[in-house]
């Protein structure tokens, strides 16, 4: 049953979010495209794609709910969710940075 549901949703194009020009969104876009060099956090775009569309096993982030994405980054940082690459990326992110990047991703 879950395969059928996944097939159904993956066959539909995601609905684009609404543009936002707030300082939080601008900061999130910077994190997504440039990373946080001072914290050795790489740019999300490198793996998740220019439009956060994902690629094969790398998930689409565009249009996901902000709270969901924030919980996942926090889970990676705490090792509640196991993924060594995402653990290294998220462990040094501050709550404000997580909020910024997830707010940006929700608008895509």
Biopython code that builds the backbone (N, CA, C, O; Angstrom):
import numpy as np
from Bio.PDB.StructureBuilder import StructureBuilder

atoms = [
    (1, "UNK", "N", (0.826, -1.194, 0.000)),
    (1, "UNK", "CA", (0.000, 0.000, 0.000)),
    (1, "UNK", "C", (0.870, 1.258, 0.000)),
    (1, "UNK", "O", (0.599, 2.196, -0.749)),
    (2, "UNK", "N", (1.912, 1.284, 0.832)),
    (2, "UNK", "CA", (2.740, 2.486, 0.907)),
    (2, "UNK", "C", (3.476, 2.737, -0.411)),
    (2, "UNK", "O", (3.727, 3.892, -0.754)),
    (3, "UNK", "N", (3.824, 1.697, -1.151)),
    (3, "UNK", "CA", (4.453, 1.886, -2.458)),
    (3, "UNK", "C", (3.498, 2.574, -3.414)),
    (3, "UNK", "O", (3.907, 3.443, -4.185)),
    (4, "UNK", "N", (2.234, 2.196, -3.370)),
    (4, "UNK", "CA", (1.232, 2.812, -4.248)),
    (4, "UNK", "C", (1.056, 4.286, -3.904)),
    (4, "UNK", "O", (0.921, 5.123, -4.797)),
    (5, "UNK", "N", (1.057, 4.601, -2.630)),
    (5, "UNK", "CA", (0.926, 5.998, -2.207)),
    (5, "UNK", "C", (2.145, 6.789, -2.642)),
    (5, "UNK", "O", (2.016, 7.897, -3.164)),
    (6, "UNK", "N", (3.321, 6.231, -2.431)),
    (6, "UNK", "CA", (4.555, 6.907, -2.847)),
    (6, "UNK", "C", (4.572, 7.115, -4.354)),
    (6, "UNK", "O", (4.966, 8.182, -4.825)),
    (7, "UNK", "N", (4.151, 6.112, -5.115)),
    (7, "UNK", "CA", (4.101, 6.239, -6.578)),
    (7, "UNK", "C", (3.137, 7.345, -6.993)),
    (7, "UNK", "O", (3.425, 8.132, -7.895)),
    (8, "UNK", "N", (1.984, 7.391, -6.318)),
    (8, "UNK", "CA", (0.990, 8.412, -6.648)),
    (8, "UNK", "C", (1.568, 9.810, -6.450)),
    (8, "UNK", "O", (1.507, 10.639, -7.358)),
    (9, "UNK", "N", (2.127, 10.076, -5.271)),
    (9, "UNK", "CA", (2.638, 11.415, -4.985)),
    (9, "UNK", "C", (3.879, 11.760, -5.797)),
    (9, "UNK", "O", (4.061, 12.916, -6.178)),
    (10, "UNK", "N", (4.726, 10.790, -6.065)),
    (10, "UNK", "CA", (5.937, 11.085, -6.828)),
    (10, "UNK", "C", (5.624, 11.356, -8.302)),
    (10, "UNK", "O", (6.455, 11.917, -9.016)),
    (11, "UNK", "N", (4.449, 10.968, -8.756)),
    (11, "UNK", "CA", (4.081, 11.223, -10.152)),
    (11, "UNK", "C", (3.531, 12.634, -10.364)),
    (11, "UNK", "O", (3.294, 13.037, -11.503)),
    (12, "UNK", "N", (3.327, 13.380, -9.293)),
    (12, "UNK", "CA", (2.793, 14.743, -9.384)),
    (12, "UNK", "C", (3.902, 15.763, -9.164)),
    (12, "UNK", "O", (4.797, 15.556, -8.344)),
    (13, "UNK", "N", (3.834, 16.851, -9.896)),
    (13, "UNK", "CA", (4.782, 17.937, -9.698)),
    (13, "UNK", "C", (4.398, 18.710, -8.441)),
    (13, "UNK", "O", (3.215, 18.960, -8.209)),
    (14, "UNK", "N", (5.385, 19.093, -7.625)),
    (14, "UNK", "CA", (5.067, 19.855, -6.421)),
    (14, "UNK", "C", (4.546, 21.245, -6.787)),
    (14, "UNK", "O", (4.917, 21.816, -7.812)),
    (15, "UNK", "N", (3.692, 21.761, -5.936)),
    (15, "UNK", "CA", (3.163, 23.101, -6.130)),
    (15, "UNK", "C", (4.210, 24.089, -5.640)),
    (15, "UNK", "O", (4.726, 23.954, -4.531)),
    (16, "UNK", "N", (4.524, 25.082, -6.467)),
    (16, "UNK", "CA", (5.527, 26.079, -6.088)),
    (16, "UNK", "C", (5.010, 26.930, -4.944)),
    (16, "UNK", "O", (3.827, 27.265, -4.884)),
    (17, "UNK", "N", (5.915, 27.276, -4.035)),
    (17, "UNK", "CA", (5.567, 28.156, -2.925)),
    (17, "UNK", "C", (5.480, 29.596, -3.394)),
    (17, "UNK", "O", (5.669, 29.891, -4.574)),
    (18, "UNK", "N", (5.196, 30.477, -2.468)),
    (18, "UNK", "CA", (5.084, 31.895, -2.789)),
    (18, "UNK", "C", (6.394, 32.597, -2.464)),
    (18, "UNK", "O", (6.999, 32.327, -1.427)),
    (19, "UNK", "N", (6.842, 33.501, -3.344)),
    (19, "UNK", "CA", (8.083, 34.228, -3.092)),
    (19, "UNK", "C", (7.975, 35.071, -1.820)),
    (19, "UNK", "O", (6.906, 35.587, -1.495)),
    (20, "UNK", "N", (9.055, 35.199, -1.133)),
    (20, "UNK", "CA", (9.110, 35.991, 0.093)),
    (20, "UNK", "C", (10.448, 36.716, 0.084)),
    (20, "UNK", "O", (11.476, 36.138, -0.268)),
    (21, "UNK", "N", (10.429, 37.961, 0.466)),
    (21, "UNK", "CA", (11.661, 38.755, 0.441)),
    (21, "UNK", "C", (12.114, 39.163, 1.841)),
    (21, "UNK", "O", (12.898, 40.101, 1.985)),
    (22, "UNK", "N", (11.637, 38.479, 2.860)),
    (22, "UNK", "CA", (12.006, 38.828, 4.227)),
    (22, "UNK", "C", (13.498, 38.569, 4.461)),
    (22, "UNK", "O", (14.111, 37.782, 3.740)),
    (23, "UNK", "N", (14.078, 39.226, 5.461)),
    (23, "UNK", "CA", (15.492, 38.977, 5.791)),
    (23, "UNK", "C", (15.756, 37.505, 6.149)),
    (23, "UNK", "O", (16.821, 36.971, 5.840)),
    (24, "UNK", "N", (14.786, 36.857, 6.800)),
    (24, "UNK", "CA", (14.956, 35.443, 7.153)),
    (24, "UNK", "C", (15.077, 34.585, 5.896)),
    (24, "UNK", "O", (15.936, 33.706, 5.825)),
    (25, "UNK", "N", (14.236, 34.832, 4.919)),
    (25, "UNK", "CA", (14.274, 34.065, 3.670)),
    (25, "UNK", "C", (15.573, 34.341, 2.919)),
    (25, "UNK", "O", (16.184, 33.423, 2.373)),
    (26, "UNK", "N", (15.996, 35.602, 2.892)),
    (26, "UNK", "CA", (17.262, 35.950, 2.218)),
    (26, "UNK", "C", (18.433, 35.240, 2.877)),
    (26, "UNK", "O", (19.327, 34.750, 2.187)),
    (27, "UNK", "N", (18.439, 35.177, 4.202)),
    (27, "UNK", "CA", (19.510, 34.470, 4.914)),
    (27, "UNK", "C", (19.451, 32.975, 4.618)),
    (27, "UNK", "O", (20.488, 32.334, 4.447)),
    (28, "UNK", "N", (18.246, 32.420, 4.558)),
    (28, "UNK", "CA", (18.083, 31.005, 4.234)),
    (28, "UNK", "C", (18.547, 30.674, 2.839)),
    (28, "UNK", "O", (19.156, 29.629, 2.608)),
    (29, "UNK", "N", (18.259, 31.572, 1.898)),
    (29, "UNK", "CA", (18.722, 31.366, 0.525)),
    (29, "UNK", "C", (20.246, 31.361, 0.472)),
    (29, "UNK", "O", (20.847, 30.574, -0.258)),
    (30, "UNK", "N", (20.859, 32.239, 1.245)),
    (30, "UNK", "CA", (22.327, 32.294, 1.301)),
    (30, "UNK", "C", (22.899, 30.983, 1.846)),
    (30, "UNK", "O", (23.888, 30.469, 1.325)),
    (31, "UNK", "N", (22.284, 30.456, 2.878)),
    (31, "UNK", "CA", (22.741, 29.172, 3.438)),
    (31, "UNK", "C", (22.575, 28.082, 2.390)),
    (31, "UNK", "O", (23.475, 27.265, 2.193)),
    (32, "UNK", "N", (21.431, 28.065, 1.719)),
    (32, "UNK", "CA", (21.168, 27.046, 0.706)),
    (32, "UNK", "C", (22.186, 27.116, -0.433)),
    (32, "UNK", "O", (22.700, 26.087, -0.870)),
    (33, "UNK", "N", (22.475, 28.319, -0.910)),
    (33, "UNK", "CA", (23.344, 28.454, -2.084)),
    (33, "UNK", "C", (24.830, 28.535, -1.752)),
    (33, "UNK", "O", (25.662, 28.096, -2.546)),
    (34, "UNK", "N", (25.175, 29.092, -0.588)),
    (34, "UNK", "CA", (26.586, 29.314, -0.248)),
    (34, "UNK", "C", (27.079, 28.526, 0.960)),
    (34, "UNK", "O", (28.285, 28.446, 1.193)),
    (35, "UNK", "N", (26.164, 27.946, 1.726)),
    (35, "UNK", "CA", (26.550, 27.271, 2.958)),
    (35, "UNK", "C", (26.860, 28.281, 4.046)),
    (35, "UNK", "O", (26.508, 29.456, 3.948)),
    (36, "UNK", "N", (27.525, 27.798, 5.085)),
    (36, "UNK", "CA", (27.971, 28.648, 6.188)),
    (36, "UNK", "C", (29.466, 28.378, 6.347)),
    (36, "UNK", "O", (29.857, 27.553, 7.173)),
    (37, "UNK", "N", (30.291, 29.049, 5.579)),
    (37, "UNK", "CA", (31.724, 28.762, 5.579)),
    (37, "UNK", "C", (32.364, 28.823, 6.966)),
    (37, "UNK", "O", (33.245, 28.018, 7.267)),
    (38, "UNK", "N", (31.941, 29.760, 7.815)),
    (38, "UNK", "CA", (32.541, 29.894, 9.144)),
    (38, "UNK", "C", (32.270, 28.679, 10.025)),
    (38, "UNK", "O", (32.992, 28.440, 10.992)),
    (39, "UNK", "N", (31.232, 27.911, 9.695)),
    (39, "UNK", "CA", (30.885, 26.712, 10.462)),
    (39, "UNK", "C", (31.196, 25.432, 9.682)),
    (39, "UNK", "O", (30.841, 24.336, 10.114)),
    (40, "UNK", "N", (31.853, 25.576, 8.546)),
    (40, "UNK", "CA", (32.155, 24.443, 7.658)),
    (40, "UNK", "C", (30.897, 23.701, 7.214)),
    (40, "UNK", "O", (30.909, 22.482, 7.041)),
    (41, "UNK", "N", (29.813, 24.453, 7.031)),
    (41, "UNK", "CA", (28.565, 23.870, 6.541)),
    (41, "UNK", "C", (28.512, 24.118, 5.035)),
    (41, "UNK", "O", (28.486, 25.267, 4.594)),
    (42, "UNK", "N", (28.498, 23.043, 4.246)),
    (42, "UNK", "CA", (28.479, 23.224, 2.790)),
    (42, "UNK", "C", (27.112, 23.697, 2.294)),
    (42, "UNK", "O", (26.115, 23.607, 3.011)),
    (43, "UNK", "N", (27.080, 24.190, 1.088)),
    (43, "UNK", "CA", (25.837, 24.639, 0.461)),
    (43, "UNK", "C", (24.928, 23.441, 0.190)),
    (43, "UNK", "O", (25.377, 22.409, -0.309)),
    (44, "UNK", "N", (23.661, 23.588, 0.520)),
    (44, "UNK", "CA", (22.667, 22.533, 0.294)),
    (44, "UNK", "C", (22.514, 22.229, -1.198)),
    (44, "UNK", "O", (22.269, 21.091, -1.599)),
    (45, "UNK", "N", (22.668, 23.284, -2.008)),
    (45, "UNK", "CA", (22.488, 23.163, -3.445)),
    (45, "UNK", "C", (23.425, 22.114, -4.053)),
    (45, "UNK", "O", (23.096, 21.516, -5.077)),
    (46, "UNK", "N", (24.560, 21.892, -3.448)),
    (46, "UNK", "CA", (25.542, 20.957, -3.996)),
    (46, "UNK", "C", (24.982, 19.550, -4.149)),
    (46, "UNK", "O", (25.318, 18.850, -5.105)),
    (47, "UNK", "N", (24.143, 19.134, -3.230)),
    (47, "UNK", "CA", (23.575, 17.785, -3.298)),
    (47, "UNK", "C", (22.094, 17.781, -3.669)),
    (47, "UNK", "O", (21.633, 16.904, -4.400)),
    (48, "UNK", "N", (21.357, 18.760, -3.164)),
    (48, "UNK", "CA", (19.904, 18.752, -3.328)),
    (48, "UNK", "C", (19.430, 19.427, -4.604)),
    (48, "UNK", "O", (18.237, 19.402, -4.907)),
    (49, "UNK", "N", (20.347, 20.032, -5.361)),
    (49, "UNK", "CA", (19.994, 20.626, -6.647)),
    (49, "UNK", "C", (19.695, 22.108, -6.571)),
    (49, "UNK", "O", (19.364, 22.647, -5.515)),
    (50, "UNK", "N", (19.821, 22.748, -7.716)),
    (50, "UNK", "CA", (19.664, 24.201, -7.815)),
    (50, "UNK", "C", (18.307, 24.692, -7.313)),
    (50, "UNK", "O", (18.191, 25.796, -6.782)),
    (51, "UNK", "N", (17.297, 23.863, -7.488)),
    (51, "UNK", "CA", (15.947, 24.242, -7.067)),
    (51, "UNK", "C", (15.461, 23.346, -5.930)),
    (51, "UNK", "O", (14.258, 23.224, -5.701)),
    (52, "UNK", "N", (16.403, 22.720, -5.219)),
    (52, "UNK", "CA", (16.103, 21.811, -4.098)),
    (52, "UNK", "C", (15.192, 20.671, -4.533)),
    (52, "UNK", "O", (14.370, 20.177, -3.761)),
    (53, "UNK", "N", (15.360, 20.264, -5.797)),
    (53, "UNK", "CA", (14.494, 19.241, -6.372)),
    (53, "UNK", "C", (14.921, 17.819, -6.015)),
    (53, "UNK", "O", (14.170, 16.875, -6.261)),
    (54, "UNK", "N", (16.104, 17.651, -5.443)),
    (54, "UNK", "CA", (16.595, 16.323, -5.113)),
    (54, "UNK", "C", (17.154, 15.617, -6.328)),
    (54, "UNK", "O", (17.080, 16.116, -7.451)),
    (55, "UNK", "N", (17.717, 14.439, -6.081)),
    (55, "UNK", "CA", (18.318, 13.673, -7.162)),
    (55, "UNK", "C", (18.462, 12.237, -6.695)),
    (55, "UNK", "O", (19.308, 11.942, -5.850)),
    (56, "UNK", "N", (17.650, 11.345, -7.230)),
    (56, "UNK", "CA", (17.721, 9.935, -6.838)),
    (56, "UNK", "C", (17.495, 9.782, -5.342)),
    (56, "UNK", "O", (16.438, 10.153, -4.832)),
    (57, "UNK", "N", (18.487, 9.233, -4.632)),
    (57, "UNK", "CA", (18.299, 9.019, -3.186)),
    (57, "UNK", "C", (18.383, 10.307, -2.353)),
    (57, "UNK", "O", (18.077, 10.298, -1.161)),
    (58, "UNK", "N", (18.791, 11.394, -2.977)),
    (58, "UNK", "CA", (18.866, 12.677, -2.263)),
    (58, "UNK", "C", (17.495, 13.330, -2.380)),
    (58, "UNK", "O", (17.034, 13.609, -3.487)),
    (59, "UNK", "N", (16.839, 13.577, -1.246)),
    (59, "UNK", "CA", (15.439, 14.000, -1.286)),
    (59, "UNK", "C", (15.217, 15.426, -1.759)),
    (59, "UNK", "O", (16.080, 16.295, -1.635)),
    (60, "UNK", "N", (14.024, 15.632, -2.306)),
    (60, "UNK", "CA", (13.553, 16.966, -2.658)),
    (60, "UNK", "C", (13.258, 17.699, -1.359)),
    (60, "UNK", "O", (12.608, 17.154, -0.467)),
    (61, "UNK", "N", (13.735, 18.935, -1.250)),
    (61, "UNK", "CA", (13.464, 19.773, -0.091)),
    (61, "UNK", "C", (12.477, 20.882, -0.425)),
    (61, "UNK", "O", (11.799, 21.403, 0.460)),
    (62, "UNK", "N", (12.399, 21.236, -1.688)),
    (62, "UNK", "CA", (11.537, 22.333, -2.135)),
    (62, "UNK", "C", (10.096, 22.090, -1.743)),
    (62, "UNK", "O", (9.533, 21.026, -1.999)),
    (63, "UNK", "N", (9.506, 23.101, -1.116)),
    (63, "UNK", "CA", (8.097, 23.048, -0.790)),
    (63, "UNK", "C", (7.727, 22.198, 0.411)),
    (63, "UNK", "O", (6.548, 22.091, 0.749)),
    (64, "UNK", "N", (8.705, 21.594, 1.058)),
    (64, "UNK", "CA", (8.407, 20.818, 2.265)),
    (64, "UNK", "C", (8.014, 21.771, 3.386)),
    (64, "UNK", "O", (8.355, 22.953, 3.347)),
    (65, "UNK", "N", (7.311, 21.271, 4.364)),
    (65, "UNK", "CA", (6.911, 22.095, 5.503)),
    (65, "UNK", "C", (8.134, 22.473, 6.330)),
    (65, "UNK", "O", (8.994, 21.640, 6.620)),
    (66, "UNK", "N", (8.190, 23.736, 6.698)),
    (66, "UNK", "CA", (9.320, 24.273, 7.456)),
    (66, "UNK", "C", (9.561, 23.489, 8.747)),
    (66, "UNK", "O", (10.699, 23.128, 9.046)),
    (67, "UNK", "N", (8.510, 23.226, 9.507)),
    (67, "UNK", "CA", (8.671, 22.508, 10.779)),
    (67, "UNK", "C", (9.212, 21.099, 10.565)),
    (67, "UNK", "O", (10.049, 20.626, 11.334)),
    (68, "UNK", "N", (8.739, 20.438, 9.532)),
    (68, "UNK", "CA", (9.228, 19.086, 9.224)),
    (68, "UNK", "C", (10.729, 19.117, 8.924)),
    (68, "UNK", "O", (11.498, 18.325, 9.469)),
    (69, "UNK", "N", (11.132, 20.037, 8.054)),
    (69, "UNK", "CA", (12.553, 20.127, 7.700)),
    (69, "UNK", "C", (13.412, 20.454, 8.916)),
    (69, "UNK", "O", (14.493, 19.889, 9.080)),
    (70, "UNK", "N", (12.944, 21.356, 9.763)),
    (70, "UNK", "CA", (13.698, 21.719, 10.974)),
    (70, "UNK", "C", (13.843, 20.508, 11.887)),
    (70, "UNK", "O", (14.923, 20.263, 12.425)),
    (71, "UNK", "N", (12.769, 19.752, 12.065)),
    (71, "UNK", "CA", (12.850, 18.545, 12.912)),
    (71, "UNK", "C", (13.854, 17.547, 12.347)),
    (71, "UNK", "O", (14.582, 16.904, 13.102)),
    (72, "UNK", "N", (13.896, 17.414, 11.021)),
    (72, "UNK", "CA", (14.835, 16.465, 10.419)),
    (72, "UNK", "C", (16.277, 16.912, 10.629)),
    (72, "UNK", "O", (17.129, 16.092, 10.974)),
    (73, "UNK", "N", (16.566, 18.190, 10.430)),
    (73, "UNK", "CA", (17.932, 18.687, 10.666)),
    (73, "UNK", "C", (18.335, 18.495, 12.123)),
    (73, "UNK", "O", (19.468, 18.109, 12.409)),
    (74, "UNK", "N", (17.417, 18.761, 13.042)),
    (74, "UNK", "CA", (17.703, 18.555, 14.466)),
    (74, "UNK", "C", (17.921, 17.073, 14.771)),
    (74, "UNK", "O", (18.777, 16.721, 15.583)),
    (75, "UNK", "N", (17.146, 16.212, 14.121)),
    (75, "UNK", "CA", (17.302, 14.767, 14.323)),
    (75, "UNK", "C", (18.643, 14.278, 13.784)),
    (75, "UNK", "O", (19.280, 13.424, 14.401)),
    (76, "UNK", "N", (19.076, 14.800, 12.658)),
    (76, "UNK", "CA", (20.403, 14.445, 12.142)),
    (76, "UNK", "C", (21.489, 14.920, 13.108)),
    (76, "UNK", "O", (22.428, 14.181, 13.404)),
    (77, "UNK", "N", (21.360, 16.138, 13.590)),
    (77, "UNK", "CA", (22.377, 16.706, 14.489)),
    (77, "UNK", "C", (22.515, 15.892, 15.761)),
    (77, "UNK", "O", (23.625, 15.724, 16.267)),
    (78, "UNK", "N", (21.414, 15.386, 16.284)),
    (78, "UNK", "CA", (21.441, 14.628, 17.537)),
    (78, "UNK", "C", (21.667, 13.137, 17.333)),
    (78, "UNK", "O", (21.751, 12.381, 18.300)),
    (79, "UNK", "N", (21.764, 12.717, 16.083)),
    (79, "UNK", "CA", (21.905, 11.302, 15.705)),
    (79, "UNK", "C", (20.643, 10.498, 15.988)),
    (79, "UNK", "O", (20.680, 9.268, 15.990)),
    (80, "UNK", "N", (19.519, 11.185, 16.228)),
    (80, "UNK", "CA", (18.239, 10.507, 16.345)),
    (80, "UNK", "C", (17.869, 9.896, 14.994)),
    (80, "UNK", "O", (17.220, 8.853, 14.919)),
    (81, "UNK", "N", (18.294, 10.565, 13.947)),
    (81, "UNK", "CA", (18.137, 10.049, 12.585)),
    (81, "UNK", "C", (19.536, 9.846, 12.032)),
    (81, "UNK", "O", (20.332, 10.783, 11.977)),
    (82, "UNK", "N", (19.830, 8.633, 11.626)),
    (82, "UNK", "CA", (21.192, 8.280, 11.231)),
    (82, "UNK", "C", (21.475, 8.608, 9.768)),
    (82, "UNK", "O", (20.846, 8.065, 8.860)),
    (83, "UNK", "N", (22.418, 9.493, 9.564)),
    (83, "UNK", "CA", (22.959, 9.793, 8.250)),
    (83, "UNK", "C", (24.224, 10.589, 8.513)),
    (83, "UNK", "O", (24.155, 11.764, 8.877)),
    (84, "UNK", "N", (25.355, 9.973, 8.336)),
    (84, "UNK", "CA", (26.629, 10.588, 8.715)),
    (84, "UNK", "C", (26.903, 11.897, 7.981)),
    (84, "UNK", "O", (27.432, 12.843, 8.565)),
    (85, "UNK", "N", (26.546, 11.949, 6.714)),
    (85, "UNK", "CA", (26.774, 13.184, 5.957)),
    (85, "UNK", "C", (25.930, 14.317, 6.526)),
    (85, "UNK", "O", (26.440, 15.407, 6.783)),
    (86, "UNK", "N", (24.645, 14.061, 6.722)),
    (86, "UNK", "CA", (23.769, 15.102, 7.255)),
    (86, "UNK", "C", (24.105, 15.420, 8.710)),
    (86, "UNK", "O", (23.890, 16.547, 9.155)),
    (87, "UNK", "N", (24.613, 14.475, 9.438)),
    (87, "UNK", "CA", (25.057, 14.739, 10.819)),
    (87, "UNK", "C", (26.169, 15.775, 10.812)),
    (87, "UNK", "O", (26.132, 16.734, 11.582)),
    (88, "UNK", "N", (27.157, 15.584, 9.945)),
    (88, "UNK", "CA", (28.282, 16.521, 9.867)),
    (88, "UNK", "C", (27.828, 17.906, 9.424)),
    (88, "UNK", "O", (28.374, 18.916, 9.869)),
    (89, "UNK", "N", (26.839, 17.951, 8.557)),
    (89, "UNK", "CA", (26.345, 19.236, 8.054)),
    (89, "UNK", "C", (25.530, 19.958, 9.117)),
    (89, "UNK", "O", (25.687, 21.167, 9.288)),
    (90, "UNK", "N", (24.675, 19.259, 9.827)),
    (90, "UNK", "CA", (23.720, 19.898, 10.730)),
    (90, "UNK", "C", (24.229, 20.119, 12.146)),
    (90, "UNK", "O", (23.687, 20.966, 12.855)),
    (91, "UNK", "N", (25.237, 19.399, 12.577)),
    (91, "UNK", "CA", (25.644, 19.441, 13.992)),
    (91, "UNK", "C", (26.120, 20.807, 14.460)),
    (91, "UNK", "O", (26.021, 21.107, 15.649)),
    (92, "UNK", "N", (26.628, 21.635, 13.576)),
    (92, "UNK", "CA", (27.129, 22.949, 13.966)),
    (92, "UNK", "C", (26.194, 24.086, 13.586)),
    (92, "UNK", "O", (26.544, 25.256, 13.738)),
    (93, "UNK", "N", (25.006, 23.749, 13.091)),
    (93, "UNK", "CA", (24.054, 24.804, 12.727)),
    (93, "UNK", "C", (23.308, 25.277, 13.973)),
    (93, "UNK", "O", (22.863, 24.473, 14.792)),
    (94, "UNK", "N", (23.183, 26.591, 14.096)),
    (94, "UNK", "CA", (22.414, 27.169, 15.194)),
    (94, "UNK", "C", (20.930, 27.110, 14.843)),
    (94, "UNK", "O", (20.568, 27.012, 13.670)),
    (95, "UNK", "N", (20.078, 27.169, 15.855)),
    (95, "UNK", "CA", (18.628, 27.109, 15.643)),
    (95, "UNK", "C", (18.169, 28.186, 14.666)),
    (95, "UNK", "O", (17.302, 27.931, 13.830)),
    (96, "UNK", "N", (18.730, 29.370, 14.759)),
    (96, "UNK", "CA", (18.349, 30.460, 13.860)),
    (96, "UNK", "C", (18.695, 30.119, 12.410)),
    (96, "UNK", "O", (17.921, 30.425, 11.503)),
    (97, "UNK", "N", (19.836, 29.496, 12.187)),
    (97, "UNK", "CA", (20.239, 29.113, 10.831)),
    (97, "UNK", "C", (19.325, 28.026, 10.272)),
    (97, "UNK", "O", (18.965, 28.049, 9.096)),
    (98, "UNK", "N", (18.959, 27.086, 11.118)),
    (98, "UNK", "CA", (18.024, 26.034, 10.704)),
    (98, "UNK", "C", (16.692, 26.669, 10.327)),
    (98, "UNK", "O", (16.097, 26.317, 9.309)),
    (99, "UNK", "N", (16.231, 27.595, 11.138)),
    (99, "UNK", "CA", (14.977, 28.282, 10.856)),
    (99, "UNK", "C", (15.034, 29.035, 9.535)),
    (99, "UNK", "O", (14.075, 29.020, 8.763)),
    (100, "UNK", "N", (16.150, 29.688, 9.281)),
    (100, "UNK", "CA", (16.297, 30.468, 8.050)),
    (100, "UNK", "C", (16.264, 29.579, 6.816)),
    (100, "UNK", "O", (15.510, 29.835, 5.878)),
    (101, "UNK", "N", (17.089, 28.529, 6.821)),
    (101, "UNK", "CA", (17.166, 27.686, 5.623)),
    (101, "UNK", "C", (15.865, 26.918, 5.396)),
    (101, "UNK", "O", (15.453, 26.726, 4.252)),
    (102, "UNK", "N", (15.223, 26.481, 6.464)),
    (102, "UNK", "CA", (13.963, 25.744, 6.285)),
    (102, "UNK", "C", (12.833, 26.683, 5.849)),
    (102, "UNK", "O", (11.949, 26.276, 5.095)),
    (103, "UNK", "N", (12.856, 27.932, 6.316)),
    (103, "UNK", "CA", (11.862, 28.913, 5.856)),
    (103, "UNK", "C", (12.033, 29.153, 4.361)),
    (103, "UNK", "O", (11.051, 29.226, 3.622)),
    (104, "UNK", "N", (13.271, 29.273, 3.922)),
    (104, "UNK", "CA", (13.541, 29.472, 2.499)),
    (104, "UNK", "C", (13.056, 28.271, 1.684)),
    (104, "UNK", "O", (12.377, 28.445, 0.672)),
    (105, "UNK", "N", (13.396, 27.069, 2.111)),
    (105, "UNK", "CA", (13.022, 25.871, 1.363)),
    (105, "UNK", "C", (11.509, 25.717, 1.242)),
    (105, "UNK", "O", (11.010, 25.233, 0.226)),
    (106, "UNK", "N", (10.793, 26.122, 2.261)),
    (106, "UNK", "CA", (9.330, 26.025, 2.224)),
    (106, "UNK", "C", (8.720, 26.943, 1.172)),
    (106, "UNK", "O", (7.590, 26.715, 0.739)),
    (107, "UNK", "N", (9.442, 27.972, 0.755)),
    (107, "UNK", "CA", (8.915, 28.900, -0.257)),
    (107, "UNK", "C", (9.187, 28.462, -1.684)),
    (107, "UNK", "O", (8.638, 29.046, -2.619)),
    (108, "UNK", "N", (10.018, 27.453, -1.873)),
    (108, "UNK", "CA", (10.356, 27.028, -3.234)),
    (108, "UNK", "C", (9.244, 26.222, -3.864)),
    (108, "UNK", "O", (9.368, 25.787, -5.009)),
]
sb = StructureBuilder()
sb.init_structure("model")
sb.init_model(0)
sb.init_chain("A")
sb.init_seg("    ")
for serial, (resi, resn, name, xyz) in enumerate(atoms, 1):
    if name == "N":
        sb.init_residue(resn, " ", resi, " ")
    sb.init_atom(name, np.array(xyz, "f"), 0.0, 1.0, " ", f" {name:<3s}", serial, name[0])
structure = sb.get_structure()
